[in-house]
Amino acid sequence: MRLAATILGDLRQVLAAEVRAGERAAMTAIRAETEQVKQELRQQVTSSFGGNARGIAHAWRSQVFPRAGQSLRPAGLVWTKVPNVIDAFERGALIRARGGRRFLAIPTGFNAARGRRGRGEKGMRVTPAQMVASGQGFLRPFRSGRGFVWCLPLRQGEQTGRRRTRLIAGGLAEIGTANRKGREAWAREMLARGMVPMFLLLPQVKLAKRLDVEGAAERGLRRLPRRFVAAWERESGRQAP
């Protein structure tokens, strides 16, 4: 039995068209996978820290190379503008006071003007240096003995709404006392006793491991071959098996 085969069309054109389809498919797959990894990392941040961490979540950025044109060997890069923060919560870092200091000063949120964070006058904060300079700060030890609450005396201010009272802490800061989600019972108790908890003083803090950057990257690499094959099938006009 004798078999014969004939190539229809120009072989060079057929191969060139297939290469171009492969280039488009590779760029499409890398672009989509890079975006998915970035969105997964952003979701990790917001899921772990809530809506207040949107700034850290949006610090995740991405770029696909080449920036223009097509390639069979494209690359996708995902990075963050706050690498130290991300690294600390991926490793579960242990943070200690530096420069010969005994304690870390961790703000409670009351140190921000009117209990808010932001820019401008409403975002101004009382600093540890101002606490020292005021001469009004005082310490209350933790029951565990591991640290202290650094407080300012509370002076009652005017009522500004049904659920908000303006209070003056040590003549330094106006604070807000609206019922905010997550306000700890100990903070409410201290306010009731005339003390505003401005900072927590701790010798060290062990951060919980909340992020899995390496895992997100590995999942992206596992998805990429299937995404590439499907894209190439579409680009070349064939049906995926």
C-alpha positions, 0 to 999 in steps of 0.5 A: 500500500502506498500513501501520499501527502500533499501540503496545501498552501505555502508551508512558510506562510502556514508556519509563520501564521502558527507562530503569530498565533502562538505569540498572541496566545502567550501574551494573552495567557501571561497577561491574564495570569499576571492579573489574576495573581495580582488580584489574589494577592490583593484579596489576601490583604483585604481578607486578612486586614479588612477594608482599612487595608485597601491602601496596602492591597492596592500597593500590589502592581503588575506589568507584562513584558514586552510592553509592546508587540508580541512574543513567544517568551513573555514575562509577567511581574507582580510586585508591591510598593510596601515590600517590608509590610508584606514580608513581615506578614508573610513570614510572621516576623518578630518585631523588636524595639530598636536603637536601645529603646525598651518598648515599641509604641503601638498606636491605638487609634485614639492618637489620631485627631478625632479618632480618624486617620487621613490627610490634613488636619483631620489626619494629624496624630499625637506622636510619642515625642508629643506625649513626652513633651506634654508631661501629662502621659502616664502608664498603666501596666498590663495585667499580664505584666508584658507591657504598658498602656500609655495614657493621657487624662480625659477631659469631657468635651461637647456633645456633637451628635446622638452617638458621638462626643468630642473629648479632649485628651490631655489638652493635646488631641480631640478624639471621637468616641462613636461606636466603632466596630472592633472597639475593645472592652478594655478601651471603653473601660479606660475611657469610663475611668477618665483615661485615653489609651493612646499607645501600647508599649510592648518590648516585642510583637510577634506578627501572625502569618496572614499572607501566602505570596509564594503560594499565589505565585505557585498556583499561577504557574500551575494554571499557566500551561492550560491557559496558554494551550486554550488561548493558542487553540482559539488564536489558531482557529482549532478546537481544544480537545 
